[in-house]
């Protein structure tokens, strides 16, 4: 039924197509704000990366006990001991702030059960995790695309592992624009989202509004470190379609395990709760320009790293 609501389709390119006809690929990216990359990870590297993520999670959980007095940070959920409380502002927590060059684990509580929401945000900067680094720094296809888009001195700003559990365990991700959370002037965010398992309509693949890269940015997240608060500043009047009531605007971004999505920071995207029996594990890498670009201190992740891709 989802395919009937929106006839627009994601275009997926092979590495050979990207190398042989980069201009065509970039034209599609400019038009839609997103492209699919077939076989970004081969089978062996994908399995190795999944195995490495088990090590990363174990390291992160041990790190909480060893260095953070076993303090658990809940992402998108209330304090389980105080269910009547309001949502906590996790972004200003020291553990969250210290994650820019580490692998920190964040949880959510669903029906009184604690599960991992994500692990991030500097896994790609840690030499102990070579498969993670290879996915970012050793991909000729990625470098060609970033150069073609216009990056002169890019960094991988952050890395996030998202388990997306089956059987309705875990939250939906509401429609948003990635540049909200990593604001640069001029805007420069590009996201590489890598499917570690099949991401299909049946198991809550991502959805996006093709062409929304041409829309302005609606919100900017701003953190005040002195008051330990965050607010969202509206910078443009923009209607972002509701996923449930305006589904006709959204295209299912189905990809197979090992494929990837590359999309613009203003591209509107979301994903529903996964009610299927199959998980939908994925990695997300965020890239920003550093050449003649201002990166405000009000970004939650500050300062940015200086590990340039080229």
Backbone as numpy.savetxt, mean C-alpha at the origin, in Angstrom:
# Nx Ny Nz CAx CAy CAz Cx Cy Cz
-21.28 -10.35 -11.46 -22.10 -9.15 -11.46 -21.25 -7.90 -11.46
-20.10 -7.93 -10.73 -19.22 -6.76 -10.67 -18.76 -6.35 -12.05
-18.47 -7.31 -12.91 -17.98 -6.98 -14.25 -19.05 -6.27 -15.08
-20.33 -6.54 -14.77 -21.41 -5.91 -15.51 -21.59 -4.46 -15.09
-21.18 -4.14 -13.87 -21.35 -2.79 -13.36 -20.39 -1.82 -14.02
-19.22 -2.30 -14.42 -18.22 -1.42 -15.01 -17.47 -2.21 -16.07
-17.60 -1.80 -17.31 -17.00 -2.54 -18.41 -15.52 -2.20 -18.61
-15.03 -1.18 -17.92 -13.62 -0.83 -18.05 -12.77 -1.95 -17.47
-11.63 -2.18 -18.09 -10.77 -3.27 -17.66 -9.36 -2.76 -17.37
-8.74 -3.38 -16.40 -7.33 -3.14 -16.13 -6.50 -3.74 -17.26
-5.51 -3.00 -17.73 -4.59 -3.52 -18.75 -3.35 -4.07 -18.06
-3.04 -5.32 -18.35 -1.89 -5.98 -17.74 -0.83 -6.21 -18.81
0.40 -5.78 -18.52 1.50 -5.87 -19.48 2.55 -6.87 -19.00
3.13 -7.59 -19.95 4.26 -8.47 -19.64 5.54 -7.64 -19.60
6.59 -8.22 -19.04 7.87 -7.52 -18.99 8.41 -7.25 -20.39
8.17 -8.18 -21.32 8.61 -7.97 -22.70 7.87 -6.80 -23.35
6.57 -6.70 -23.09 5.80 -5.58 -23.64 6.29 -4.25 -23.08
6.66 -4.25 -21.82 7.16 -3.01 -21.20 8.50 -2.63 -21.81
9.36 -3.60 -22.01 10.68 -3.31 -22.58 10.60 -2.93 -24.05
9.69 -3.56 -24.79 9.61 -3.33 -26.24 8.78 -2.11 -26.62
7.83 -1.75 -25.78 6.93 -0.64 -26.13 6.58 0.16 -24.88
7.61 0.72 -24.26 7.43 1.45 -23.01 6.49 2.64 -23.17
6.56 3.32 -24.30 5.71 4.49 -24.51 4.22 4.12 -24.47
3.87 2.98 -25.05 2.47 2.53 -25.01 2.04 2.24 -23.59
2.92 1.62 -22.83 2.62 1.29 -21.44 2.42 2.57 -20.62
3.33 3.53 -20.81 3.23 4.79 -20.08 1.99 5.58 -20.47
1.59 5.49 -21.73 0.37 6.17 -22.17 -0.85 5.59 -21.46
-0.87 4.27 -21.31 -1.97 3.62 -20.60 -1.98 4.02 -19.13
-0.79 4.10 -18.54 -0.67 4.54 -17.15 -1.18 5.96 -16.98
-0.80 6.84 -17.89 -1.24 8.23 -17.83 -2.75 8.33 -18.00
-3.31 7.50 -18.84 -4.75 7.55 -19.10 -5.57 7.04 -17.91
-5.17 5.89 -17.37 -5.97 5.22 -16.34 -5.48 5.42 -14.92
-4.20 5.79 -14.77 -3.64 5.95 -13.43 -3.15 4.66 -12.82
-3.24 3.56 -13.59 -2.83 2.26 -13.07 -2.56 1.31 -14.23
-1.57 0.44 -14.04 -1.30 -0.64 -14.99 -1.02 -1.91 -14.19
-1.25 -3.06 -14.83 -0.90 -4.33 -14.23 0.41 -4.84 -14.79
1.20 -5.48 -13.96 2.49 -6.03 -14.37 2.43 -7.55 -14.22
2.41 -8.24 -15.34 2.31 -9.69 -15.33 3.61 -10.32 -14.85
3.51 -11.23 -13.87 4.68 -11.96 -13.41 5.78 -11.09 -12.84
5.40 -10.07 -12.07 6.43 -9.22 -11.46 7.36 -10.07 -10.59
6.77 -11.03 -9.88 7.56 -12.01 -9.13 7.38 -13.37 -9.79
8.48 -14.07 -10.04 8.33 -15.43 -10.53 7.95 -16.34 -9.36
7.60 -17.56 -9.67 7.09 -18.48 -8.65 8.09 -18.68 -7.52
9.36 -18.88 -7.86 10.37 -19.14 -6.84 10.55 -17.95 -5.92
10.63 -16.75 -6.49 10.81 -15.55 -5.67 9.58 -15.26 -4.82
8.41 -15.55 -5.36 7.18 -15.32 -4.59 7.13 -16.23 -3.37
7.45 -17.50 -3.56 7.45 -18.44 -2.44 8.52 -18.05 -1.42
9.69 -17.66 -1.91 10.76 -17.24 -1.00 10.35 -16.01 -0.19
9.65 -15.11 -0.85 9.20 -13.90 -0.16 8.14 -14.22 0.90
7.24 -15.13 0.59 6.26 -15.56 1.58 6.94 -16.20 2.79
7.96 -17.01 2.54 8.71 -17.62 3.63 9.44 -16.56 4.45
10.00 -15.58 3.76 10.70 -14.50 4.45 9.74 -13.68 5.32
8.52 -13.52 4.86 7.53 -12.76 5.64 7.19 -13.47 6.95
7.26 -14.79 6.97 7.06 -15.50 8.23 8.17 -15.16 9.21
9.39 -15.03 8.70 10.52 -14.63 9.54 10.34 -13.19 10.02
9.90 -12.33 9.11 9.69 -10.92 9.45 8.65 -10.79 10.56
7.55 -11.53 10.45 6.52 -11.44 11.48 7.05 -11.95 12.82
7.78 -13.04 12.80 8.36 -13.57 14.04 9.32 -12.57 14.65
10.17 -11.96 13.82 11.11 -10.94 14.32 10.37 -9.76 14.93
9.31 -9.32 14.25 8.55 -8.16 14.72 7.88 -8.44 16.05
7.33 -9.63 16.21 6.67 -9.98 17.46 7.67 -10.11 18.61
8.85 -10.63 18.32 9.89 -10.71 19.34 10.41 -9.33 19.70
10.46 -8.44 18.71 10.92 -7.08 18.92 10.00 -6.33 19.89
8.69 -6.56 19.78 7.74 -5.91 20.70 8.03 -6.30 22.14
8.30 -7.57 22.37 8.58 -8.05 23.72 9.91 -7.52 24.23
10.91 -7.52 23.36 12.27 -7.18 23.77 12.45 -5.68 23.99
11.88 -4.86 23.10 12.18 -3.42 23.13 10.99 -2.52 23.45
9.77 -3.05 23.39 8.59 -2.19 23.54 7.67 -2.64 24.68
8.21 -3.41 25.60 7.46 -3.81 26.79 6.13 -4.49 26.42
6.18 -5.19 25.29 5.02 -5.94 24.81 3.78 -5.07 24.61
3.98 -3.81 24.24 2.86 -2.90 23.99 2.32 -3.14 22.58
1.07 -3.50 22.50 0.43 -3.82 21.23 -0.29 -2.59 20.68
-0.04 -2.27 19.42 -0.72 -1.15 18.77 -1.82 -1.70 17.87
-3.02 -1.21 18.08 -4.17 -1.66 17.29 -4.46 -0.67 16.18
-4.58 -1.19 15.00 -4.79 -0.43 13.77 -6.26 -0.60 13.37
-6.98 0.50 13.21 -8.39 0.41 12.80 -9.28 -0.33 13.79
-8.99 -0.26 15.07 -9.88 -0.95 16.00 -9.80 -0.31 17.37
-10.78 -0.60 18.19 -10.85 -0.02 19.52 -9.99 -0.82 20.49
-9.71 -0.22 21.63 -9.03 -0.91 22.71 -9.91 -2.09 23.13
-9.41 -3.33 23.01 -10.25 -4.49 23.32 -10.70 -4.53 24.78
-9.96 -3.86 25.66 -10.32 -3.83 27.08 -11.35 -2.76 27.39
-11.54 -1.84 26.42 -12.50 -0.75 26.60 -13.34 -0.61 25.33
-14.24 -1.54 25.10 -14.99 -1.55 23.83 -15.84 -0.32 23.61
-16.14 0.43 24.69 -16.95 1.63 24.52 -16.11 2.84 24.14
-14.79 2.69 24.11 -13.90 3.82 23.84 -13.91 4.19 22.36
-13.40 5.38 22.06 -13.28 5.81 20.67 -11.99 5.24 20.09
-11.89 5.26 18.76 -10.69 4.74 18.12 -9.46 5.53 18.56
-8.38 4.83 18.80 -7.13 5.48 19.17 -6.44 6.06 17.93
-5.63 7.10 18.15 -4.84 7.66 17.06 -3.49 6.95 17.05
-3.42 5.88 16.31 -2.23 5.03 16.31 -1.03 5.70 15.65
-1.26 6.64 14.72 -0.17 7.24 13.94 0.82 7.99 14.83
0.35 8.55 15.94 1.24 9.33 16.80 1.90 8.47 17.88
1.60 7.20 17.92 2.24 6.31 18.89 3.73 6.17 18.55
4.61 6.19 19.56 6.05 6.04 19.31 6.39 4.79 18.50
5.69 3.70 18.75 5.97 2.46 18.02 5.68 2.62 16.54
4.61 3.33 16.21 4.28 3.59 14.81 5.31 4.54 14.20
5.63 5.61 14.92 6.58 6.60 14.42 7.96 6.00 14.17
8.31 4.98 14.94 9.64 4.38 14.83 9.73 3.29 13.77
8.68 3.11 13.00 8.62 1.98 12.05 9.20 2.30 10.68
9.68 3.52 10.46 10.07 3.93 9.11 11.23 3.11 8.55
12.10 2.60 9.41 13.22 1.79 8.93 13.26 0.42 9.60
12.09 -0.02 10.07 12.00 -1.29 10.78 10.80 -2.08 10.28
10.68 -3.30 10.81 9.49 -4.12 10.55 8.68 -4.17 11.84
7.63 -3.38 11.91 6.77 -3.35 13.09 5.41 -3.95 12.74
4.84 -4.63 13.70 3.58 -5.33 13.47 2.43 -4.59 14.15
1.32 -4.45 13.41 0.14 -3.74 13.90 -1.07 -4.67 13.80
-1.92 -4.59 14.81 -3.03 -5.53 14.93 -4.38 -4.82 14.80
-5.41 -5.62 14.66 -6.78 -5.13 14.82 -7.55 -6.21 15.57
-8.67 -5.81 16.15 -9.48 -6.74 16.93 -10.82 -6.93 16.23
-11.11 -8.16 15.90 -12.36 -8.52 15.24 -13.07 -9.56 16.11
-14.26 -9.22 16.59 -15.02 -10.14 17.45 -14.17 -10.67 18.60
-13.48 -9.73 19.26 -12.64 -10.04 20.42 -11.44 -10.93 20.09
-11.11 -11.03 18.81 -9.94 -11.80 18.40 -8.90 -10.86 17.79
-7.68 -10.92 18.26 -6.61 -10.07 17.75 -5.94 -10.74 16.56
-5.84 -10.01 15.45 -5.17 -10.52 14.26 -4.23 -9.45 13.73
-3.25 -9.86 12.95 -2.32 -8.91 12.34 -3.03 -8.15 11.23
-3.00 -6.82 11.32 -3.56 -5.99 10.25 -2.53 -5.74 9.17
-1.30 -5.47 9.61 -0.21 -5.20 8.66 1.12 -5.26 9.38
2.18 -5.40 8.59 3.55 -5.28 9.08 4.26 -4.27 8.20
4.94 -3.32 8.79 5.65 -2.28 8.02 6.53 -1.48 8.96
7.24 -0.49 8.47 7.08 0.18 7.18 8.43 0.31 6.48
9.49 -0.31 7.07 10.82 -0.23 6.46 11.45 -1.58 6.23
10.64 -2.58 5.91 11.17 -3.94 5.71 12.19 -3.98 4.59
11.98 -3.16 3.57 12.85 -3.15 2.38 14.21 -2.54 2.66
14.39 -1.93 3.83 15.66 -1.29 4.18 16.54 -2.19 5.04
16.06 -3.38 5.36 16.75 -4.26 6.31 17.47 -5.38 5.55
18.78 -5.43 5.70 19.59 -6.41 4.96 19.24 -7.86 5.31
18.68 -8.06 6.47 18.30 -9.42 6.89 17.19 -9.99 6.00
16.52 -9.13 5.23 15.40 -9.56 4.40 15.73 -9.34 2.92
16.59 -10.18 2.35 17.07 -9.96 0.98 15.99 -10.08 -0.09
14.99 -10.93 0.12 13.94 -11.06 -0.90 13.10 -9.79 -0.97
12.88 -9.18 0.18 12.15 -7.91 0.21 12.94 -6.84 -0.54
14.24 -6.80 -0.31 15.08 -5.81 -0.99 15.13 -6.08 -2.49
15.19 -7.35 -2.86 15.25 -7.69 -4.28 13.98 -7.23 -5.01
12.83 -7.35 -4.36 11.57 -6.95 -4.98 11.53 -5.46 -5.30
12.29 -4.67 -4.53 12.30 -3.22 -4.72 13.46 -2.75 -5.59
14.66 -3.23 -5.27 15.87 -2.64 -5.85 16.45 -3.39 -7.04
15.98 -4.60 -7.30 16.58 -5.41 -8.37 15.60 -5.74 -9.49
14.70 -4.83 -9.79 13.72 -5.06 -10.85 13.93 -4.08 -12.00
14.51 -4.54 -13.12 14.69 -3.66 -14.28 13.37 -3.07 -14.78
12.29 -3.85 -14.71 10.98 -3.37 -15.15 10.53 -2.19 -14.31
10.67 -2.30 -13.00 10.27 -1.21 -12.11 11.10 0.04 -12.38
12.41 -0.12 -12.53 13.27 1.03 -12.78 12.92 1.71 -14.10
12.66 0.91 -15.13 12.27 1.48 -16.43 10.98 2.29 -16.31
10.02 1.76 -15.56 8.74 2.45 -15.41 8.89 3.74 -14.62
9.65 3.70 -13.54 9.83 4.91 -12.73 10.56 5.99 -13.53
11.56 5.58 -14.29 12.26 6.55 -15.14 11.32 7.11 -16.21
10.50 6.23 -16.79 9.56 6.68 -17.81 8.51 7.63 -17.27
8.08 7.40 -16.03 7.11 8.29 -15.39 7.73 9.66 -15.12
9.06 9.68 -14.94 9.74 10.96 -14.75 10.54 11.10 -13.48
10.67 10.02 -12.71 11.45 10.09 -11.48 12.93 10.30 -11.78
13.54 11.22 -11.05 14.97 11.49 -11.21 15.80 10.91 -10.06
15.26 10.96 -8.84 16.00 10.47 -7.68 15.00 9.86 -6.69
14.40 8.72 -7.06 13.33 8.15 -6.23 13.85 7.33 -5.06
13.02 7.25 -4.04 13.25 6.32 -2.94 12.00 5.46 -2.78
12.20 4.26 -2.22 11.05 3.49 -1.75 10.77 4.00 -0.35
9.66 4.71 -0.23 9.32 5.44 0.98 8.90 4.52 2.11
8.16 3.48 1.77 7.73 2.53 2.79 7.32 1.21 2.15
7.27 0.19 2.98 6.82 -1.14 2.55 5.83 -1.67 3.59
4.79 -2.32 3.11 3.73 -2.83 3.99 3.31 -4.23 3.53
3.20 -5.14 4.48 2.64 -6.46 4.22 1.21 -6.49 4.75
0.27 -6.92 3.90 -1.15 -6.96 4.26 -1.66 -8.39 4.08
-2.00 -9.10 5.17 -2.39 -10.51 5.05 -3.78 -10.74 4.45
-4.71 -9.83 4.64 -6.09 -9.93 4.11 -6.65 -11.34 4.32
-7.00 -11.62 5.56 -7.45 -12.95 5.95 -8.78 -13.34 5.31
-9.06 -14.64 5.25 -10.34 -15.11 4.71 -11.44 -15.09 5.78
-12.62 -15.53 5.39 -13.74 -15.76 6.30 -14.17 -14.52 7.08
-14.02 -13.35 6.46 -14.48 -12.12 7.10 -13.65 -11.64 8.25
-12.43 -12.15 8.39 -11.55 -11.72 9.47 -10.71 -10.55 8.96
-10.94 -9.37 9.47 -10.21 -8.19 9.02 -11.13 -7.16 8.42
-10.62 -5.94 8.34 -11.44 -4.81 7.93 -11.47 -4.63 6.42
-12.48 -3.91 5.96 -12.48 -3.38 4.60 -11.51 -2.21 4.54
-11.06 -1.88 3.35 -10.25 -0.67 3.15 -11.10 0.29 2.32
-11.46 1.40 2.91 -12.38 2.33 2.25 -11.67 3.11 1.14
-12.44 3.66 0.19 -11.84 4.41 -0.92 -10.95 5.55 -0.42
-9.75 5.63 -0.98 -8.81 6.66 -0.56 -7.79 6.89 -1.67
-6.98 7.94 -1.48 -5.87 8.26 -2.39 -4.58 8.16 -1.59
-3.60 7.47 -2.13 -2.37 7.21 -1.39 -1.61 8.49 -1.04
-1.71 9.50 -1.90 -0.99 10.76 -1.65 -1.46 11.46 -0.39
-2.63 11.09 0.11 -3.11 11.65 1.38 -2.12 11.39 2.50
-1.46 10.25 2.46 -0.62 9.80 3.57 0.87 9.97 3.32
1.24 10.49 2.15 2.65 10.78 1.84 2.66 11.97 0.90
2.46 13.14 1.46 2.28 14.34 0.65 3.62 14.96 0.29
3.83 15.19 -0.99 5.01 15.93 -1.45 4.54 17.07 -2.34
5.38 18.09 -2.43 5.09 19.24 -3.32 6.26 19.42 -4.28
6.06 19.20 -5.59 4.82 18.70 -6.19 4.55 17.24 -5.82
3.32 16.80 -6.05 2.95 15.44 -5.71 3.74 14.44 -6.55
4.14 13.34 -5.91 5.01 12.41 -6.63 4.76 10.94 -6.31
3.83 10.63 -5.44 3.67 9.25 -4.98 3.25 8.30 -6.10
3.94 7.17 -6.15 3.56 6.04 -7.01 3.61 4.79 -6.14
2.64 3.91 -6.30 2.55 2.70 -5.48 2.74 1.46 -6.33
3.55 0.53 -5.83 3.67 -0.81 -6.41 3.01 -1.77 -5.44
1.95 -2.41 -5.89 1.19 -3.36 -5.05 1.39 -4.75 -5.65
1.96 -5.66 -4.87 2.35 -6.98 -5.37 1.46 -8.06 -4.77
0.83 -8.83 -5.63 -0.04 -9.92 -5.17 0.81 -11.15 -4.83
0.80 -11.55 -3.57 1.51 -12.76 -3.16 0.63 -13.99 -3.31
-0.66 -13.76 -3.46 -1.64 -14.81 -3.77 -2.61 -14.23 -4.80
-3.38 -15.09 -5.44 -4.38 -14.60 -6.39 -5.26 -13.55 -5.71
-5.50 -12.45 -6.41 -6.38 -11.39 -5.91 -7.53 -11.25 -6.90
-8.64 -11.91 -6.59 -9.78 -11.99 -7.50 -11.02 -11.39 -6.84
-12.06 -11.20 -7.62 -13.30 -10.68 -7.05 -13.76 -11.55 -5.88
-13.59 -12.87 -6.03 -14.07 -13.81 -5.02 -13.39 -13.61 -3.67
-12.12 -13.21 -3.65 -11.43 -13.04 -2.37 -10.98 -11.60 -2.15
-11.85 -10.67 -2.55 -11.70 -9.25 -2.19 -10.47 -8.60 -2.82
-10.39 -8.68 -4.14 -9.34 -7.95 -4.84 -9.52 -6.45 -4.64
-8.52 -5.69 -5.02 -8.66 -4.25 -4.99 -9.60 -3.79 -6.09
-10.24 -2.66 -5.84 -11.06 -1.98 -6.84 -10.55 -0.55 -6.97
-10.69 0.02 -8.17 -10.24 1.39 -8.36 -11.06 2.12 -9.40
-10.94 3.43 -9.39 -11.64 4.29 -10.35 -10.65 4.65 -11.45
-10.75 3.99 -12.59 -9.83 4.25 -13.69 -9.94 5.71 -14.13
-8.78 6.36 -14.27 -8.75 7.76 -14.66 -8.76 8.73 -13.50
-8.91 8.23 -12.27 -8.97 9.14 -11.12 -7.63 9.76 -10.78
-6.57 9.34 -11.46 -5.28 10.02 -11.32 -5.36 11.46 -11.80
-6.37 11.77 -12.63 -6.55 13.14 -13.11 -7.38 13.98 -12.14
-7.90 13.36 -11.11 -8.63 14.11 -10.09 -7.64 14.77 -9.14
-8.04 15.86 -8.50 -7.16 16.46 -7.49 -7.13 15.61 -6.23
-6.18 15.89 -5.37 -6.10 15.23 -4.07 -7.11 15.88 -3.13
-7.91 15.06 -2.46 -8.95 15.61 -1.58 -8.43 15.93 -0.19
-7.73 14.98 0.43 -7.31 15.13 1.82 -5.80 15.00 1.95
-5.24 15.69 2.94 -3.84 15.52 3.32 -3.79 15.24 4.82
-3.14 14.15 5.18 -2.94 13.79 6.58 -1.79 14.62 7.16
-2.04 15.28 8.30 -1.01 16.12 8.91 -0.85 15.75 10.39
0.39 15.48 10.76 0.71 15.08 12.13 1.41 16.23 12.84
0.96 16.52 14.06 1.63 17.49 14.93 2.35 16.70 16.01
3.66 16.65 15.92 4.43 15.82 16.85 4.48 16.41 18.26
4.32 17.70 18.39 4.33 18.31 19.72 3.07 17.96 20.50
1.92 18.04 19.85 0.66 17.73 20.53 0.27 16.26 20.38
1.03 15.52 19.57 0.76 14.11 19.31 -0.67 13.90 18.79
-1.00 14.71 17.79 -2.31 14.61 17.17 -2.16 14.55 15.66
-3.22 14.09 15.01 -3.28 14.10 13.56 -4.64 14.62 13.12
-4.63 15.38 12.03 -5.90 15.79 11.44 -5.80 15.67 9.92
-6.95 15.62 9.27 -7.00 15.55 7.82 -7.48 16.90 7.29
-6.63 17.51 6.49 -6.95 18.81 5.91 -7.49 18.63 4.50
-8.66 19.18 4.24 -9.23 19.09 2.89 -8.59 20.17 2.02
-7.95 19.73 0.93 -7.23 20.67 0.06 -7.98 20.92 -1.24
-8.93 20.04 -1.58 -9.76 20.26 -2.77 -11.16 19.71 -2.52
-12.13 20.36 -3.14 -13.49 19.84 -3.13 -13.56 18.69 -4.15
-13.89 17.53 -3.68 -13.92 16.36 -4.56 -14.88 15.32 -4.00
-15.71 14.78 -4.85 -16.58 13.68 -4.44 -15.90 12.37 -4.80
-15.56 11.59 -3.79 -15.02 10.25 -4.01 -16.18 9.26 -3.93
-16.45 8.54 -5.01 -17.62 7.65 -5.02 -17.59 6.62 -3.90
-18.73 6.42 -3.29 -18.88 5.41 -2.26 -18.86 4.02 -2.92
-18.07 3.13 -2.36 -17.91 1.82 -3.00 -19.20 1.01 -2.97
-19.96 1.12 -1.90 -21.16 0.30 -1.76 -22.33 0.83 -2.59
-22.48 2.16 -2.65 -23.66 2.73 -3.31 -23.38 3.25 -4.71
-22.10 3.41 -5.07 -21.74 3.91 -6.39 -20.73 2.98 -7.05
-21.02 1.70 -6.98 -20.09 0.67 -7.46 -19.80 0.80 -8.96
-20.69 1.46 -9.69 -20.51 1.57 -11.14 -19.25 2.34 -11.52
-18.70 3.11 -10.59 -17.48 3.87 -10.87 -16.22 2.99 -10.74
-16.35 1.85 -10.10 -15.18 1.06 -9.72 -14.96 -0.13 -10.66
-13.69 -0.38 -10.93 -13.26 -1.51 -11.74 -12.54 -2.52 -10.84
-12.88 -3.79 -10.98 -12.18 -4.84 -10.25 -10.77 -4.98 -10.80
-9.78 -4.92 -9.94 -8.37 -4.98 -10.35 -7.84 -6.37 -10.06
-8.36 -7.34 -10.79 -8.00 -8.74 -10.56 -6.60 -9.04 -11.11
-5.79 -9.70 -10.31 -4.46 -10.14 -10.75 -4.17 -11.51 -10.14
-3.24 -12.21 -10.77 -2.84 -13.52 -10.28 -1.63 -13.39 -9.36
-1.39 -14.44 -8.60 -0.24 -14.46 -7.70 1.04 -14.16 -8.47
1.83 -13.23 -7.97 3.07 -12.83 -8.63 2.93 -11.61 -9.49
1.69 -11.28 -9.89 1.45 -10.05 -10.65 1.52 -8.84 -9.72
1.57 -7.66 -10.31 1.63 -6.43 -9.52 0.77 -5.35 -10.16
0.44 -4.35 -9.37 -0.25 -3.15 -9.84 0.65 -1.96 -9.57
0.78 -1.08 -10.55 1.52 0.16 -10.37 0.53 1.30 -10.56
0.37 2.15 -9.53 -0.64 3.19 -9.68 -0.22 4.53 -9.08
-0.86 5.57 -9.59 -0.62 6.97 -9.26 -1.12 7.28 -7.84
-0.48 8.22 -7.17 -0.86 8.56 -5.81 -2.25 9.12 -5.65
-2.83 9.67 -6.71 -4.20 10.21 -6.63 -5.25 9.19 -7.06
-4.81 8.02 -7.50 -5.73 6.98 -7.96 -6.60 6.49 -6.80
-7.91 6.58 -6.94 -8.84 6.17 -5.88 -9.00 4.65 -5.90
-8.77 4.03 -4.76 -8.84 2.57 -4.69 -9.35 2.14 -3.32
-9.75 0.88 -3.23 -10.30 0.33 -1.99 -10.34 -1.18 -2.11
-10.74 -1.84 -1.04 -11.00 -3.28 -1.11 -12.01 -3.65 -0.04
-12.96 -4.53 -0.37 -13.97 -4.95 0.61 -13.40 -5.97 1.59
-14.20 -6.30 2.57 -13.83 -7.38 3.49 -13.76 -8.69 2.70
-12.83 -9.54 3.07 -12.66 -10.82 2.39 -13.51 -11.89 3.09
-14.64 -12.21 2.49 -15.54 -13.21 3.08 -15.35 -14.60 2.48
-14.39 -14.74 1.58 -14.15 -16.04 0.95 -13.35 -16.96 1.87
-13.04 -18.15 1.37 -12.23 -19.10 2.14 -10.75 -18.96 1.83
-10.40 -18.05 0.93 -9.00 -17.90 0.51 -8.45 -16.55 0.94
-7.27 -16.57 1.54 -6.61 -15.31 1.92 -6.14 -14.58 0.67
-5.69 -13.34 0.84 -5.26 -12.52 -0.30 -4.06 -11.69 0.13
-2.95 -12.37 0.39 -1.75 -11.71 0.89 -1.14 -10.81 -0.17
-0.64 -9.65 0.27 -0.07 -8.69 -0.68 0.98 -7.83 0.00
1.84 -7.25 -0.83 2.82 -6.26 -0.39 2.54 -4.95 -1.10
2.74 -3.85 -0.39 2.59 -2.53 -1.00 3.85 -1.72 -0.75
4.41 -1.17 -1.84 5.60 -0.33 -1.76 5.24 1.07 -2.27
5.66 2.07 -1.54 5.34 3.45 -1.89 6.63 4.17 -2.30
6.59 4.82 -3.47 7.76 5.52 -4.00 7.47 7.01 -4.08
8.48 7.82 -3.73 8.36 9.27 -3.88 9.63 9.82 -4.51
9.49 10.98 -5.13 10.62 11.70 -5.71 11.31 12.51 -4.61
12.62 12.63 -4.70 13.36 13.47 -3.75 14.06 14.64 -4.42
14.13 14.62 -5.75 14.83 15.68 -6.48 13.92 16.89 -6.65
14.32 18.02 -6.06 13.57 19.27 -6.15 12.11 19.09 -5.74
11.92 18.32 -4.68 10.58 18.06 -4.13 10.61 18.35 -2.64
9.57 19.01 -2.15 9.45 19.30 -0.73 8.66 18.19 -0.04
9.20 17.72 1.07 8.53 16.68 1.85 8.26 17.25 3.24
7.03 17.70 3.52 6.73 18.40 4.77 6.93 17.54 6.01
7.32 18.18 7.10 7.49 17.50 8.38 6.17 17.00 8.96
5.07 17.48 8.42 3.76 17.04 8.90 3.38 15.65 8.41
4.16 15.07 7.50 3.95 13.67 7.13 4.24 12.78 8.33
3.49 11.69 8.47 3.69 10.83 9.63 5.06 10.17 9.61
5.54 9.83 8.42 6.85 9.20 8.31 7.87 10.29 7.99
8.69 10.60 8.99 9.65 11.69 8.81 10.88 11.43 9.68
12.10 11.69 9.15 12.39 12.10 7.77 12.36 10.90 6.83
12.28 11.15 5.53 12.34 10.05 4.56 13.75 9.46 4.50
13.86 8.21 4.06 15.19 7.59 3.95 15.96 8.17 2.76
17.23 7.82 2.68 18.08 8.32 1.60 18.69 7.18 0.79
17.95 6.09 0.68 18.39 4.94 -0.10 17.74 5.04 -1.48
18.47 5.62 -2.43 17.90 5.93 -3.74 17.93 4.70 -4.65
16.90 4.59 -5.48 16.85 3.47 -6.42 17.86 3.66 -7.55
18.13 4.93 -7.91 19.15 5.26 -8.90 19.48 6.72 -8.78
